[in-house]
Amino acid sequence: MPLVTRFLISCFTLSNLTAGEAHDVVIYGGTSAGVISAVQAKRMGKSVVIVCPDTHLGGLSAGGLGWTDSGKKEIIGGLAREFYHRVWKHYHSDEAWKWETRSEYGNKGQGSAAIDGTQRTMWIFEPHVAENIFEELIKEHDIKVHRDEWLDRKDGIERQNGRILSIKTLSGRTFPGRIFIDATYEGDLMATAGVSYTIGREPNSKYGESLNGVQTSHARSHQFNKPVDPYLVPGDPASGLLPRIHGESPGVEFSGDHRVQAYCFRTCMTTHPANLVPWPKPKGYDPKQYELALRYYLTGSREGFRKFDPIPNRKTDTNNHGGFSFDNIGYNYEYPDGSYTKRREIIAEHETYQKGLLWFLANDPRVPKDIRERMNQWGLARDEFTDNGNWPHQIYVREARRMVSDWVQTEPHLRRDKPTPRPIGMGSYNMDSHNVQRYVDKNGLVRNEGDIQVNPGGPYPIDYGTIIPRKAECENLLVPVCLSSSHIAYGSIRMEPVFMILGQSAATAAALCLDQKIAVQDLDYDIYRKRLLADGQALQFDSPQTYLALKSLKGIVIDDSRATLEGPWKKSGVAAGVHNGYFHDNDLRDGSCKATFTAILKPGFYEVQAASVANSNRATNVPVTLTSQGDNQSFTLNQKTGSPKGSFHKLGTHKLGGPTSVIITNTNTNGHVIIDAVRFLPAPK
């Protein structure tokens, strides 16, 4: 049967077999992607409705994630940029600054200024401000929103001839449509429609990746950086494990598994007395759940306070940070495919865990006094989430289901080692996975596994194929959130600005396909591309090469990816240095970080060089030891000097041979210590 005929029959059947008003576009999910999809569809002249399981619009953008994970701002265009312009307009008024002045706030953002006066955008905001902007967009465009309507995941989809005709919610309401968009974080519409999907991590071998699967060796950040005993009775495995540690093997390195990166709530906190709600003690509070945190803090760790990121009016977007923090590691594996009841149980457990941790740190007398005093300066913001006890109404579902389509976006696409022929938007944030599991290592110490933070090397395009299912599975569905991507590629794509970008592009595709009466898989990309560009989407970003390519360097080069790293080295988010960037010690200055670069050299003379990326915050007294043939020589590097793009520092010419190592530490340093690469250049005698 010809496709146009099938389309017309479907539309006729739609109007005769299903109850309710039919819309051109039916969007399931009130996330930022859902709202932006609806606005774009309406601007393109289509009738649209949002069917929203939540009562609040905006998802995480209105649910506490006000410290925008944006990457390169230049690639954020279209309606996403309009959203951040509206944020700027709000805070441009003096009336917006209730609890502090604009000058008191400053202008700190993530990697760039929070307020860009030249571009008239602002990237940091309070939760209620974001929600109000989404509500304004809905009202301005007269978009119908049906809230607290949950898809019937058992038999809530009516299909015919490879197309969805309508969706039904648990309340019994039916929503007919011609094209559907799944804008949820969970991908429930996609899954219920029978579209292929996956959960968890693929093995590296599946898509030719390096950062997927089990990652014990790469998991250096948000780690237990000092030895912590995992047993109920320290030193006695027979006594059992403390809560929140599993007793299984973490798995074979780089192999795939079913596990999902940790979730948390992005709590909005304040120190302003007039707006502060003291920490609530949650029902079911159990101090034993935080024994591991106590042991870690008793080692002297204070890293958990480093992600109280400031948003306007003396508030924070507070994220997970450190070895034991807000991420509820290992307690969300059943969430993606779980029933609504199971998900509610998981969300409630996460809320109890996180509220309990806050209460514990502020009140348990065993907690070091300086931590208790510091925590009691803070509380929940009284004017946020006012209908939910000042607690975020949205848990941070960092990753749930991911569609598996004919096109799967992978790490090589993000690194631009493979082409992306049909760009519909761009991403640029780090390939970022939070920890996935907590286990006991071979030394009998507690460890976290799964954290990855690697810059892809600059902005990258996202293909149209990521948001469309296989044609045989569904012809009128678009999926801009739970899109077709590997786990580690999704770690970069999964940022709220990108979801807005992809939501707009999904609605654009829907409108064009409706005009042409074709399946979403048959859309002519040239026509599509012209409309995306006309609406301000950024589809390419020609940034200069920022890394020093290994193949361009002479001599024997040992990159940081081949070094032996000990301690809490942190991967930089800056695209500079040798190969894929560099590590830094986060200015710890305490000797906890050590990097050993080793090469097997033929006997002879070599000029030895160590690479770093210059900046004014670097240490001038970095200790370096050269070890070869039983001899040790010591040096001190000034890493403030050199190029901010990366350069090599000479350590002299030496007679070397056999196993030769350059060891860099952060013992008694006076600034950030950088490790990037070591080079041995053959030299004349």
Disulfide bonds with the S-S distance in Angstrom:
none
